[in-house]
Amino acid sequence: MQNAKQAVMEMLRQLPDDATLEEIQYRLYLIAKTRKGREDIAQGRAYLNPEAKQRLDRWLES
């Protein structure tokens, strides 16, 4: 896995030269959220679809 600086440099290389600051900010947000999600999965802080559905159903019933 790339470190944060490498990921940002790669993202910047892939963007067109006329990318706006908002586009860059959004891409950074996606990178951060994807990394956090992968970390959560690796640490067992995620639910499989059937379990998530069960938890949501219980939450909606209350």
N, CA, C and O atoms as a GROMACS GRO file, in nm:
protein
  248
    1MET      N    1   0.084  -0.118   0.000
    1MET     CA    2   0.000   0.000   0.000
    1MET      C    3   0.089   0.125   0.000
    1MET      O    4   0.192   0.129   0.068
    2GLN      N    5   0.048   0.223  -0.076
    2GLN     CA    6   0.122   0.349  -0.084
    2GLN      C    7   0.106   0.429   0.045
    2GLN      O    8   0.004   0.419   0.114
    3ASN      N    9   0.208   0.509   0.075
    3ASN     CA   10   0.188   0.602   0.187
    3ASN      C   11   0.104   0.719   0.136
    3ASN      O   12   0.078   0.729   0.016
    4ALA      N   13   0.063   0.806   0.226
    4ALA     CA   14  -0.029   0.915   0.190
    4ALA      C   15   0.032   1.006   0.083
    4ALA      O   16  -0.036   1.043  -0.012
    5LYS      N   17   0.157   1.041   0.098
    5LYS     CA   18   0.221   1.131   0.002
    5LYS      C   19   0.226   1.068  -0.137
    5LYS      O   20   0.198   1.135  -0.237
    6GLN      N   21   0.260   0.941  -0.145
    6GLN     CA   22   0.264   0.871  -0.273
    6GLN      C   23   0.125   0.867  -0.337
    6GLN      O   24   0.110   0.886  -0.458
    7ALA      N   25   0.022   0.841  -0.256
    7ALA     CA   26  -0.114   0.834  -0.308
    7ALA      C   27  -0.157   0.970  -0.365
    7ALA      O   28  -0.220   0.976  -0.470
    8VAL      N   29  -0.122   1.078  -0.295
    8VAL     CA   30  -0.158   1.212  -0.342
    8VAL      C   31  -0.082   1.245  -0.470
    8VAL      O   32  -0.140   1.300  -0.564
    9MET      N   33   0.045   1.213  -0.474
    9MET     CA   34   0.124   1.240  -0.595
    9MET      C   35   0.068   1.164  -0.715
    9MET      O   36   0.059   1.219  -0.825
   10GLU      N   37   0.030   1.039  -0.695
   10GLU     CA   38  -0.029   0.959  -0.804
   10GLU      C   39  -0.162   1.020  -0.848
   10GLU      O   40  -0.190   1.029  -0.967
   11MET      N   41  -0.244   1.060  -0.751
   11MET     CA   42  -0.373   1.122  -0.783
   11MET      C   43  -0.352   1.248  -0.865
   11MET      O   44  -0.421   1.270  -0.964
   12LEU      N   45  -0.257   1.331  -0.826
   12LEU     CA   46  -0.230   1.455  -0.899
   12LEU      C   47  -0.181   1.428  -1.040
   12LEU      O   48  -0.216   1.500  -1.134
   13ARG      N   49  -0.100   1.324  -1.057
   13ARG     CA   50  -0.052   1.288  -1.192
   13ARG      C   51  -0.168   1.248  -1.283
   13ARG      O   52  -0.164   1.273  -1.403
   14GLN      N   53  -0.271   1.187  -1.226
   14GLN     CA   54  -0.383   1.138  -1.306
   14GLN      C   55  -0.485   1.246  -1.341
   14GLN      O   56  -0.561   1.231  -1.436
   15LEU      N   57  -0.486   1.354  -1.265
   15LEU     CA   58  -0.582   1.461  -1.291
   15LEU      C   59  -0.541   1.544  -1.412
   15LEU      O   60  -0.422   1.557  -1.441
   16PRO      N   61  -0.637   1.598  -1.483
   16PRO     CA   62  -0.603   1.687  -1.594
   16PRO      C   63  -0.543   1.818  -1.540
   16PRO      O   64  -0.565   1.854  -1.424
   17ASP      N   65  -0.468   1.886  -1.624
   17ASP     CA   66  -0.402   2.010  -1.582
   17ASP      C   67  -0.502   2.118  -1.540
   17ASP      O   68  -0.467   2.207  -1.462
   18ASP      N   69  -0.624   2.112  -1.590
   18ASP     CA   70  -0.721   2.216  -1.556
   18ASP      C   71  -0.814   2.174  -1.441
   18ASP      O   72  -0.923   2.230  -1.426
   19ALA      N   73  -0.772   2.076  -1.361
   19ALA     CA   74  -0.854   2.032  -1.247
   19ALA      C   75  -0.870   2.147  -1.148
   19ALA      O   76  -0.777   2.223  -1.122
   20THR      N   77  -0.989   2.157  -1.093
   20THR     CA   78  -1.017   2.264  -0.997
   20THR      C   79  -0.976   2.219  -0.856
   20THR      O   80  -0.953   2.100  -0.831
   21LEU      N   81  -0.966   2.315  -0.766
   21LEU     CA   82  -0.936   2.282  -0.627
   21LEU      C   83  -1.046   2.194  -0.568
   21LEU      O   84  -1.018   2.108  -0.484
   22GLU      N   85  -1.169   2.216  -0.609
   22GLU     CA   86  -1.280   2.134  -0.559
   22GLU      C   87  -1.265   1.989  -0.605
   22GLU      O   88  -1.293   1.897  -0.527
   23GLU      N   89  -1.224   1.968  -0.729
   23GLU     CA   90  -1.202   1.832  -0.778
   23GLU      C   91  -1.089   1.764  -0.700
   23GLU      O   92  -1.100   1.647  -0.664
   24ILE      N   93  -0.982   1.837  -0.675
   24ILE     CA   94  -0.870   1.783  -0.600
   24ILE      C   95  -0.914   1.748  -0.458
   24ILE      O   96  -0.880   1.642  -0.406
   25GLN      N   97  -0.988   1.839  -0.396
   25GLN     CA   98  -1.037   1.816  -0.261
   25GLN      C   99  -1.126   1.692  -0.256
   25GLN      O  100  -1.114   1.611  -0.164
   26TYR      N  101  -1.214   1.676  -0.354
   26TYR     CA  102  -1.304   1.560  -0.358
   26TYR      C  103  -1.223   1.431  -0.373
   26TYR      O  104  -1.252   1.332  -0.306
   27ARG      N  105  -1.124   1.433  -0.459
   27ARG     CA  106  -1.041   1.313  -0.477
   27ARG      C  107  -0.966   1.279  -0.349
   27ARG      O  108  -0.954   1.161  -0.314
   28LEU      N  109  -0.916   1.379  -0.278
   28LEU     CA  110  -0.848   1.355  -0.151
   28LEU      C  111  -0.944   1.293  -0.050
   28LEU      O  112  -0.908   1.203   0.025
   29TYR      N  113  -1.067   1.344  -0.049
   29TYR     CA  114  -1.171   1.289   0.039
   29TYR      C  115  -1.194   1.141   0.008
   29TYR      O  116  -1.202   1.059   0.099
   30LEU      N  117  -1.205   1.107  -0.120
   30LEU     CA  118  -1.227   0.968  -0.158
   30LEU      C  119  -1.111   0.879  -0.116
   30LEU      O  120  -1.132   0.768  -0.067
   31ILE      N  121  -0.989   0.927  -0.134
   31ILE     CA  122  -0.872   0.849  -0.093
   31ILE      C  123  -0.876   0.825   0.057
   31ILE      O  124  -0.853   0.712   0.102
   32ALA      N  125  -0.903   0.929   0.134
   32ALA     CA  126  -0.907   0.916   0.280
   32ALA      C  127  -1.015   0.820   0.325
   32ALA      O  128  -0.990   0.735   0.411
   33LYS      N  129  -1.134   0.831   0.269
   33LYS     CA  130  -1.245   0.744   0.310
   33LYS      C  131  -1.220   0.599   0.269
   33LYS      O  132  -1.256   0.507   0.343
   34THR      N  133  -1.160   0.578   0.152
   34THR     CA  134  -1.129   0.443   0.107
   34THR      C  135  -1.026   0.379   0.198
   34THR      O  136  -1.039   0.263   0.237
   35ARG      N  137  -0.923   0.455   0.233
   35ARG     CA  138  -0.820   0.403   0.325
   35ARG      C  139  -0.881   0.369   0.461
   35ARG      O  140  -0.850   0.265   0.519
   36LYS      N  141  -0.968   0.456   0.512
   36LYS     CA  142  -1.032   0.433   0.641
   36LYS      C  143  -1.118   0.307   0.635
   36LYS      O  144  -1.117   0.227   0.728
   37GLY      N  145  -1.193   0.290   0.527
   37GLY     CA  146  -1.275   0.170   0.511
   37GLY      C  147  -1.193   0.043   0.507
   37GLY      O  148  -1.230  -0.057   0.569
   38ARG      N  149  -1.083   0.046   0.435
   38ARG     CA  150  -0.996  -0.072   0.428
   38ARG      C  151  -0.935  -0.102   0.564
   38ARG      O  152  -0.922  -0.219   0.602
   39GLU      N  153  -0.898   0.002   0.637
   39GLU     CA  154  -0.844  -0.016   0.771
   39GLU      C  155  -0.949  -0.077   0.864
   39GLU      O  156  -0.920  -0.167   0.943
   40ASP      N  157  -1.071  -0.027   0.855
   40ASP     CA  158  -1.180  -0.080   0.938
   40ASP      C  159  -1.204  -0.228   0.908
   40ASP      O  160  -1.223  -0.307   1.000
   41ILE      N  161  -1.204  -0.264   0.782
   41ILE     CA  162  -1.223  -0.404   0.743
   41ILE      C  163  -1.111  -0.490   0.800
   41ILE      O  164  -1.136  -0.597   0.855
   42ALA      N  165  -0.987  -0.444   0.786
   42ALA     CA  166  -0.871  -0.518   0.836
   42ALA      C  167  -0.876  -0.536   0.987
   42ALA      O  168  -0.827  -0.636   1.040
   43GLN      N  169  -0.934  -0.439   1.058
   43GLN     CA  170  -0.942  -0.444   1.204
   43GLN      C  171  -1.071  -0.511   1.253
   43GLN      O  172  -1.096  -0.515   1.374
   44GLY      N  173  -1.151  -0.562   1.160
   44GLY     CA  174  -1.275  -0.630   1.198
   44GLY      C  175  -1.388  -0.536   1.238
   44GLY      O  176  -1.481  -0.577   1.307
   45ARG      N  177  -1.379  -0.411   1.196
   45ARG     CA  178  -1.482  -0.312   1.230
   45ARG      C  179  -1.578  -0.292   1.113
   45ARG      O  180  -1.612  -0.179   1.079
   46ALA      N  181  -1.621  -0.401   1.052
   46ALA     CA  182  -1.712  -0.393   0.938
   46ALA      C  183  -1.810  -0.509   0.947
   46ALA      O  184  -1.785  -0.608   1.017
   47TYR      N  185  -1.920  -0.498   0.876
   47TYR     CA  186  -2.023  -0.602   0.876
   47TYR      C  187  -2.043  -0.653   0.734
   47TYR      O  188  -2.035  -0.578   0.637
   48LEU      N  189  -2.069  -0.783   0.723
   48LEU     CA  190  -2.107  -0.839   0.595
   48LEU      C  191  -2.250  -0.794   0.565
   48LEU      O  192  -2.323  -0.755   0.656
   49ASN      N  193  -2.290  -0.800   0.439
   49ASN     CA  194  -2.423  -0.752   0.400
   49ASN      C  195  -2.537  -0.812   0.481
   49ASN      O  196  -2.623  -0.736   0.526
   50PRO      N  197  -2.544  -0.943   0.501
   50PRO     CA  198  -2.657  -0.998   0.578
   50PRO      C  199  -2.660  -0.944   0.722
   50PRO      O  200  -2.768  -0.913   0.774
   51GLU      N  201  -2.544  -0.932   0.784
   51GLU     CA  202  -2.540  -0.881   0.921
   51GLU      C  203  -2.577  -0.733   0.924
   51GLU      O  204  -2.648  -0.689   1.015
   52ALA      N  205  -2.530  -0.657   0.828
   52ALA     CA  206  -2.565  -0.515   0.822
   52ALA      C  207  -2.715  -0.498   0.802
   52ALA      O  208  -2.776  -0.410   0.862
   53LYS      N  209  -2.774  -0.581   0.717
   53LYS     CA  210  -2.919  -0.574   0.693
   53LYS      C  211  -2.995  -0.605   0.821
   53LYS      O  212  -3.092  -0.536   0.853
   54GLN      N  213  -2.952  -0.707   0.894
   54GLN     CA  214  -3.017  -0.742   1.020
   54GLN      C  215  -3.010  -0.625   1.118
   54GLN      O  216  -3.110  -0.590   1.180
   55ARG      N  217  -2.894  -0.565   1.131
   55ARG     CA  218  -2.875  -0.453   1.224
   55ARG      C  219  -2.963  -0.334   1.181
   55ARG      O  220  -3.023  -0.268   1.266
   56LEU      N  221  -2.970  -0.308   1.052
   56LEU     CA  222  -3.052  -0.199   1.003
   56LEU      C  223  -3.200  -0.227   1.028
   56LEU      O  224  -3.274  -0.138   1.070
   57ASP      N  225  -3.243  -0.351   1.002
   57ASP     CA  226  -3.382  -0.386   1.028
   57ASP      C  227  -3.419  -0.366   1.175
   57ASP      O  228  -3.526  -0.313   1.206
   58ARG      N  229  -3.330  -0.410   1.265
   58ARG     CA  230  -3.356  -0.392   1.408
   58ARG      C  231  -3.362  -0.244   1.442
   58ARG      O  232  -3.447  -0.202   1.521
   59TRP      N  233  -3.274  -0.165   1.385
   59TRP     CA  234  -3.270  -0.021   1.413
   59TRP      C  235  -3.398   0.047   1.363
   59TRP      O  236  -3.452   0.134   1.430
   60LEU      N  237  -3.445   0.007   1.244
   60LEU     CA  238  -3.565   0.067   1.188
   60LEU      C  239  -3.691   0.029   1.266
   60LEU      O  240  -3.788   0.105   1.268
   61GLU      N  241  -3.690  -0.087   1.330
   61GLU     CA  242  -3.804  -0.132   1.408
   61GLU      C  243  -3.819  -0.054   1.538
   61GLU      O  244  -3.929  -0.042   1.591
   62SER      N  245  -3.709   0.000   1.591
   62SER     CA  246  -3.717   0.069   1.720
   62SER      C  247  -3.773   0.207   1.709
   62SER      O  248  -3.786   0.277   1.809
   0.00000   0.00000   0.00000
